[in-house]
Amino acid sequence: MHLQPEEQHVKTFYHHPMPLVIRIFGFAIISAPFYFFASFFSTLLTREQLGITYAVITIVFLLIAVYDTVLYYLDRLIITNQRVLHVDWKSIFDRAEHEAELIDIQDIGTQEAGILSFLPIFDYGLFKLETASTKTTISFTNAPDPEGIKHFIYHLNVKPHRIGAAGLSTIDDKARYSVDEEARITRRQ
């Protein structure tokens, strides 16, 4: 991601960790039949061969889980003071970037999974952003607190002077300074 002139990074959102935990648990369940199948042939294999078989099964499923975890954490939703960027890793060699200018945003939709989304551990879902001018749609699955992201972008778009990046200065808004000065003068009178 290359920032444009006068563009500042505001916040980055990564996928919620709970869907990844569920997927890794699924990998463990999927690997169980392979262990049972290998143990079925335990009478035909020596102890060393059986140990190597179990090690190979474990390594294969660990590599799959690590690969999936890396791709899961490389995906991200980047918000700057001018645009929203979605970096979507399809594979370790294939990446797609989708972007939408803040001023072009027409609709932001969210979808969460049922009543459990009130618990922080299950507060994830689909975040979908649509623009009018370029017909761009950004879909960020397993987004942490999709409603929070929606409100964050809304407030960034409507009230940019209230959102600042950690460690970065806020957007220079001369109108805000004049309004603050008028408020101080009014209070003194």
C-alpha positions in Angstrom: 0.0 0.0 0.0 1.4 3.3 -1.0 0.0 6.4 0.7 -1.0 9.3 -1.5 0.2 12.9 -0.7 -1.4 14.2 2.6 -2.8 10.8 3.3 -2.4 9.3 6.8 -2.9 5.8 8.0 -5.7 5.9 10.6 -6.4 2.2 11.6 -6.0 -1.4 10.4 -8.5 -4.1 11.1 -7.6 -7.8 11.0 -9.9 -10.8 10.9 -11.4 -11.9 14.3 -9.4 -14.8 15.8 -12.3 -17.0 16.7 -13.1 -18.2 13.1 -9.5 -19.2 12.8 -9.6 -21.2 16.0 -12.7 -23.0 14.8 -11.0 -23.8 11.5 -7.9 -25.1 13.2 -10.1 -27.2 15.4 -11.7 -28.5 12.2 -8.3 -29.4 10.8 -7.7 -31.4 14.0 -11.0 -33.3 13.6 -10.2 -33.9 9.9 -6.8 -35.3 10.8 -8.2 -37.8 13.3 -9.3 -40.4 10.7 -5.8 -40.5 9.3 -4.4 -41.3 12.7 -7.0 -44.1 13.2 -6.3 -45.4 9.7 -2.5 -45.5 10.5 -3.2 -47.2 13.8 -5.3 -49.8 11.9 -2.0 -50.9 10.2 0.0 -50.8 13.4 0.4 -54.6 13.4 2.0 -54.5 10.0 4.4 -51.6 10.8 7.3 -51.5 13.2 7.3 -49.0 16.0 9.7 -46.6 14.1 7.6 -46.8 10.9 4.4 -46.1 12.9 6.1 -43.1 14.6 7.2 -41.8 11.2 3.7 -42.2 9.9 2.2 -40.3 12.8 4.9 -37.6 12.4 4.2 -37.2 8.7 0.4 -36.9 9.4 1.1 -34.3 12.1 3.5 -32.3 10.0 1.1 -32.2 7.0 -1.8 -30.9 9.0 0.4 -28.5 10.9 1.7 -27.1 7.6 -1.9 -26.7 6.4 -2.9 -24.9 9.6 0.2 -22.6 9.5 -0.4 -21.7 5.9 -4.1 -21.0 6.6 -3.1 -18.9 9.7 -0.6 -16.8 7.7 -3.1 -16.1 5.0 -5.7 -15.3 7.6 -3.5 -12.7 9.3 -2.2 -11.2 6.1 -5.8 -10.2 5.1 -6.6 -6.8 6.4 -8.8 -3.7 6.1 -6.8 -0.5 6.1 -8.4 2.8 6.8 -6.7 6.1 6.0 -8.0 9.6 6.1 -8.9 9.5 2.4 -9.8 5.8 1.5 -10.5 2.3 2.7 -8.3 -0.5 1.4 -8.9 -4.2 1.6 -5.8 -6.4 1.1 -7.1 -9.9 0.2 -4.6 -12.8 0.1 -6.1 -15.6 -2.0 -2.9 -17.7 -1.7 0.7 -17.0 -0.7 1.4 -15.9 -4.3 -1.9 -14.2 -5.1 -3.0 -10.9 -3.6 -5.8 -8.6 -4.5 -6.3 -5.0 -3.3 -9.6 -3.2 -3.4 -10.0 0.4 -2.5 -12.8 2.9 -2.1 -12.4 6.7 -1.5 -14.2 7.9 1.6 -16.1 10.5 -0.4 -17.4 7.9 -2.8 -18.9 5.6 -0.1 -22.6 5.1 -0.8 -23.6 2.2 1.5 -22.0 0.2 4.4 -23.6 -3.0 5.4 -22.9 -5.5 8.1 -24.0 -9.0 8.9 -23.4 -10.8 12.2 -24.2 -14.3 13.2 -27.1 -14.3 15.6 -27.5 -13.7 19.3 -23.9 -14.9 20.2 -22.5 -11.8 18.4 -23.3 -9.8 21.6 -20.4 -11.7 23.3 -17.0 -10.2 22.4 -15.6 -13.6 21.6 -18.2 -14.2 18.9 -18.5 -10.5 17.7 -17.5 -11.0 14.1 -19.2 -11.0 10.8 -19.3 -9.6 7.3 -18.4 -6.0 6.6 -19.5 -4.8 3.1 -18.8 -1.4 1.7 -20.2 -0.1 -1.7 -19.4 3.0 -3.7 -21.6 4.8 -6.1 -19.1 6.1 -8.6 -16.9 3.2 -9.4 -19.2 0.3 -8.5 -16.6 -1.0 -6.1 -17.7 -3.4 -3.4 -15.4 -4.3 -0.5 -16.3 -7.5 1.4 -14.3 -8.2 4.5 -15.4 -11.5 6.1 -14.8 -12.4 9.7 -14.4 -8.7 10.6 -14.1 -8.0 14.3 -17.1 -5.9 15.4 -18.5 -5.0 12.0 -20.9 -2.4 13.4 -17.9 -0.7 15.1 -16.0 -0.6 11.8 -19.1 0.9 10.2 -19.5 3.6 12.8 -15.7 4.3 12.7 -15.8 4.9 8.9 -19.0 6.9 9.2 -17.5 9.2 11.8 -14.2 9.5 9.9 -16.2 10.5 6.8 -18.5 12.9 8.6 -16.3 14.2 11.4 -12.7 13.7 10.3 -11.3 16.0 13.0 -12.5 13.7 15.8 -10.5 10.6 14.6 -6.8 10.6 15.0 -4.3 7.8 14.4 -2.2 6.6 17.4 1.2 8.2 17.1 0.1 10.5 14.2 -1.2 14.0 14.2 -4.9 14.5 13.5 -6.1 15.9 10.3 -5.5 19.7 10.1 -8.9 21.1 10.1 -8.9 25.0 10.2 -12.7 25.1 10.6 -12.5 23.2 13.8 -9.9 25.6 15.2 -12.1 28.6 14.3 -15.2 27.0 15.9 -13.2 26.2 19.1 -12.0 29.8 19.3 -15.6 31.1 18.8 -16.8 28.8 21.6 -14.1 30.1 24.0 -15.0 33.8 23.2 -18.7 33.0 23.7 -18.0 31.4 27.1 -16.0 34.4 28.3 -18.9 36.8 27.5 
